[in-house]
Amino acid sequence: MIIDGLLLVDKPPCVTSHHVVLEIRKIIRTKKVGHYGTLDPMATGLLVVAVGKATRLFPFFSKADKVYQGQIRLGYSTDTYDSQGEPVSQEKEDFPSKQRLVKVMKKFQGEIDQIPPPFSAKKYKGKPLYVLARKKEEFKLTSSKVFVHFFDLTSYNPPFLHFAVKCSSGTYVRSLAHNLGQALECGAHLSHLTRTKVGDFDLDQAYSLEDMKRLVKGGKTEGVLFPLETLLPQFPKVILNESGTALVRNGNLIFPEDILSIFPQDNSLLVPTQEHIFKLFNKEGKLLAFGRKDIQRGSIHPFLVIGS
């Protein structure tokens, strides 16, 4: 079975994102499978899985914002920043008021410098941090700039608080929980996490592995698979004639005479203005490549050829 596109998986708890990829490989009987953004084993929710040629679209999806809902336990911190780790602070029972909690959470909105958890897939000198942390080897954690659109309190019943957060790719929600505990001077760790959105994709659109197995084996991929041709609708669609199709397959420049039509119509296509990215199709409707406007030459340069 040849499948190219995206699958939205509702990841269960206590399994790794890599395990989900292995299961998808078995279901569709292909090795060309990858995911766009790891979920910790403890976490549940939306995992976007690319199949076949869709694995080449990683640069477009890897930077998508994510939305989560979760629970933080106040009172003590752990070495993993979540409930699966060992406590590293004495337990406290002096919890902040709701008013103070909301005020401190607001301080983590906007662009912030964030240090990843020591037990994470972030690499240090080529090795994942969790490998070094398990061996108790010394390493230096460096911060990265991330962006938090909102970090909202949804309910509060000390020592537990429920929250919703929207953040940029690369943000560790575990670190948000840990840093919140530090700011409140009572310690905290992440006790539950569900990812509800990745870019424009929503958890409501996702299937469990068992449901996906049943539907795919029954040949009912419609509604389960997002085909290549439907992805990234924000980019204009360029329909090529036969000469343009032949050129794009070899990565050659596309000129106005090679184009049949553009949707939506863009009269400024070859005008020296801002840079655009286009999806390039043959007249049969198959996605061939992604192209970028070459302002100096008045053409489109295919920088990512998908179709053969």
Buried (B, 14 or more C-beta within 10 A) or exposed (E): EEBBBBBBBBBBBEBEBEBBBEBBBEBBEBEBBBBBBEBBBBBBBBBBBBBBBBBBBBEBBEEBBBBBBBBBBBBBBBBBBBBBBEEBBEEBEEBBEEEEBBEBBEEBBEEBEBBBBBBBEBEBEEEBBBEBBEEEEEEEEEEBEBBBEBBBBEEBEBBBBBBBBBBBBBBBBBBBBBBBBEBBEBBBBBBBBBBBBBBEBEBEBBBEBEEBBEBBEEEEBEEBBBBBEEBBEEBBBBBBBEEBBEBBBEEBBBBEEBBBEBEEEBEEBBEEEEEBBBBBBBEEEEBBBBBBBBBEEBBBBBEBBBBE
